[in-house]
Amino acid sequence: FFWYVTLMAVVAFLVSLMLHRKGKGMRL
């Protein structure tokens, strides 16, 4: 269970970084 929560956290973190890098070009 712990590895699943960690994986979700990492994925969310990476997505957040990608969205910030793209800036205003991509809004959801």
C-alpha positions in Angstrom: 0.0 0.0 0.0 2.8 2.4 0.9 4.5 2.0 -2.5 1.2 2.8 -4.2 0.7 6.1 -2.2 4.3 7.0 -3.0 3.9 6.4 -6.7 0.7 8.5 -6.8 2.6 11.3 -5.0 5.5 11.2 -7.4 3.2 11.2 -10.5 1.3 14.2 -9.1 4.5 16.0 -8.4 5.9 15.3 -11.9 2.6 16.5 -13.5 2.7 19.6 -11.4 6.2 20.4 -12.6 5.3 19.8 -16.2 2.3 22.1 -16.0 4.4 24.8 -14.3 7.1 24.5 -17.0 4.5 24.9 -19.8 3.1 27.9 -18.0 0.0 29.6 -19.2 0.1 27.7 -22.5 -1.8 24.8 -20.9 -4.8 25.4 -18.6 -7.1 22.7 -17.4 
